Amino acid sequence: MALPQAMMEQRRRFPMADIREIRQAGDRTPLALLAIALLVVGSVFSMLFSVTTGASDASILDVISNMAGSEAALSTRDRIIIFDIRLPRAILGFLIGASLAVSGTVMQGLFRNPLADPGLVGVSSGASLGAVAMIVLGGGLAAPLEALLGIYALPAAAFGGGLVTTLLLYRIATRHGQTSVATMLLAGIALGALALAITGLLIYMANDQQLRDLTFWSMGSLAGATWTKIAAASPIILLSFTALPFMARGLNAITLGEAAAFHMGVPVQRLKNVAIVGVAAATGASVAVSGGIGFVGIVVPHILRMAIGPDHRFLLPAAALLGGSLLIFADVLARTLVAPAELPIGIITAAVGGPFFLWILLRQRSRLAL
């Protein structure tokens, strides 16, 4: 099958030897590998920092000693605080941060624009709608589904809401194989507003107990983290991550356009299907257990692209590590800045992500003709 005319022209202008030299000169593989190694260390440190920050007097060394088998290193009170309250919170925060960052990276690669993010284009709102519908209707219309799925009912409902929103968004924004950035953003705003309107209607129908259950949805929180919630969300998030190694090459190719990627042997339609389902699953599971947490999916990919380049082979694992670490640190700030009270974690991420998003928008406005 013939290559597109643009690619043939590029090959005529740049002999293969010259292309190899250009690739070698711009190769950031050693830097990317070093960054990933540092992010692994940073992730471990962020986890230890989270479980040892707060009212407990336990130090990082005490926690490590206890994990190594020395029960005398921690008192009974400290063990309860660390292993029943803080550790589930840190693990859940890392999983959610990783899933949101990776989802943003995948969406930006799939739509080939820097503004795609599950929160900005309505996917998180759709997932929230699914979760709220399960909470409000769980004792009525959705009772058979809740009885069938058990603890997985809420993540499954959020996944369904996120999947429907993502599919609608892609259908609206893509025409003749080309995705319009402006259409995507406007469609995302419209779909998000519609989802929020239906969510508001469901909240109006909720009883007092359900309203208390829905309180943390407004800005997102990890305060309710438990081992049960980890058991419900982690299989869905980790399962969606298993597709990442198989998507990296395709996302790299699709940056040249869907036609070019197809001629390079990438199964474009299958890649889009896997990416859409994976993003919906990861975002849905995250929203189901934490509520809406914005801007992680847009901040993390841009930081990493500036540091290690756009190669998704390294960008995706690095996004998971950095996203998880950043959300853990944001959670530490949320529960220590106004201690003994606690800020919603969505306030922290919005305070950082809002100005960052405006900076990206200003950098891209000439290309977007805004």
MOLIN-V717169 format. One record per helix or strand. SS is the DSSP state (2 for helix, 1 for strand). FROM is the first residue (numbers start at 1). TO is the last residue. If there is no record, write none. Layout:
ss->{SS;SS}
from->{FROM;FROM}
to->{TO;TO}
This chain:
ss->{2;2;2;2;2;2;2;2;1;1;2;2;2;2;2;2;2;2;2}
from->{5;16;29;60;71;76;123;143;174;178;181;208;227;244;258;268;296;312;345}
to->{13;25;51;67;73;111;137;173;175;179;205;217;241;254;263;290;308;336;368}
